[in-house]
Amino acid sequence: MPAENPNTLQDILKAIQDKKLPPVHLWNPDFCGDIEMRIGRDGTWFYMGTPIGRKAMVKLFSTVLRLDDDGKYYLVTPVEKLGIKVDDAPFLAVEMVREGSGATQVLSFRTQTDDWVVADKTHPIRFSFNVKTNEPSPYILVRDNLEALINRPLFYDLVALAEHKKIGDKTVLEITSQGEVFRIGEL
């Protein structure tokens, strides 16, 4: 059994492998309406405007969360489909573990719900920039088109680990994990 807080790549991969999630992608119940539940940009879950204080409850809800083709988020069970609001991304990456360096570097992220994800081809890191302020928002795909916003301190860690690469007359900043290169942006 992996450590409670995995800190090696083997521990993280074991935690990911051992995680069993409900098959929400197979469930197609009737839509029952929206409920007054919201996930804030900081990863806080709210019910009727009040933060949900029980982490176990938040973790349970996160296992039945789904983003459908209509661009809306739902909590789904075999018999119910309830709409919820998500301010940005449903997860927040709050911890990063780095193993190796350069082309062999592996970056793993833990979300506020204790899900672990390794940045790779199937779990890419992407960067979005606010059109007005040019402020970056980095994301990693956690599962089934559900992303985690990478918190600001981890973003700074990514930038510190990034490499400058000259492409023509431009210089770009890139980060590597599992042999995949993710472009942060141009300098």
Residue pairs with C-beta under 8 A, 6 or more apart in sequence:
1 14
1 18
2 10
2 11
2 12
2 14
2 15
2 18
3 11
6 12
6 14
6 15
6 97
6 108
6 116
7 97
8 97
8 99
9 97
9 99
9 106
9 108
9 118
12 97
12 108
12 116
12 118
13 118
15 116
16 116
16 117
16 118
19 115
19 116
21 63
21 143
22 63
22 64
24 63
24 64
24 65
24 66
24 76
24 144
25 66
25 144
27 76
27 77
27 78
27 81
29 76
29 77
29 78
29 79
29 80
29 81
30 81
31 74
31 81
31 83
32 80
32 81
32 82
33 82
33 83
34 82
34 83
34 84
34 85
35 47
35 75
35 82
35 83
35 84
36 47
36 48
36 49
37 45
37 46
37 47
37 61
37 75
37 82
37 84
37 85
38 45
38 46
38 84
38 85
38 86
38 87
39 45
39 46
39 73
39 84
39 85
39 86
39 87
39 90
40 46
40 87
41 87
41 88
41 89
41 149
42 92
43 91
43 92
43 94
43 111
43 112
43 149
44 51
44 52
45 51
45 52
45 58
45 61
46 52
52 58
52 61
55 113
58 112
58 113
59 113
59 114
61 75
62 90
62 91
62 113
62 115
64 75
64 76
64 77
65 73
65 74
65 75
65 76
65 84
65 90
65 146
66 73
66 74
66 75
66 76
66 144
66 146
67 73
67 74
67 90
67 144
67 145
67 146
68 74
72 83
73 83
73 84
73 85
73 86
73 90
74 81
74 82
74 83
74 84
75 81
75 82
75 84
76 82
88 137
88 149
89 139
89 146
89 147
89 148
89 149
90 146
90 147
90 148
91 111
91 112
91 113
91 115
91 142
91 146
91 147
91 148
91 149
92 111
92 112
92 148
92 149
92 151
93 109
93 110
93 111
93 140
93 148
93 149
93 150
93 151
93 154
94 110
94 111
94 112
94 151
94 154
95 109
95 110
95 154
96 107
96 108
96 109
96 110
96 150
96 154
96 157
96 158
97 107
97 108
97 109
97 110
98 105
98 106
98 107
98 108
98 161
99 105
99 106
99 108
100 106
102 176
103 176
103 179
104 179
105 161
105 176
105 177
106 118
106 119
106 177
106 178
107 118
107 119
107 125
107 158
107 161
107 175
107 177
108 116
108 117
108 118
108 119
109 116
109 117
109 118
109 119
109 140
109 148
109 150
109 154
110 116
111 117
111 142
111 148
115 142
115 143
117 123
117 140
117 141
117 142
117 143
117 148
118 177
118 178
119 125
119 140
119 177
119 178
119 180
119 182
120 177
120 178
120 179
120 180
121 178
121 180
122 141
123 140
123 141
123 142
124 140
124 141
124 180
124 182
125 138
125 139
125 140
125 150
125 158
125 175
125 177
125 182
126 138
126 139
126 140
126 141
126 182
127 136
127 137
127 138
127 139
127 182
127 183
127 184
127 185
128 136
128 137
128 138
128 139
129 135
129 136
129 137
129 185
130 136
130 137
136 155
136 184
136 185
137 149
138 149
138 150
138 154
138 155
138 158
138 184
139 147
139 148
139 149
139 150
140 147
140 148
140 150
141 147
142 148
150 158
158 175
158 184
159 173
159 184
161 175
162 173
162 174
162 175
162 184
163 173
163 174
163 175
163 176
164 171
164 172
164 173
164 187
165 171
165 172
165 173
165 174
170 186
170 187
171 186
171 187
172 183
172 184
172 185
172 186
172 187
173 183
173 184
173 185
173 186
173 187
174 181
174 182
174 183
174 184
175 181
175 182
175 184
176 182
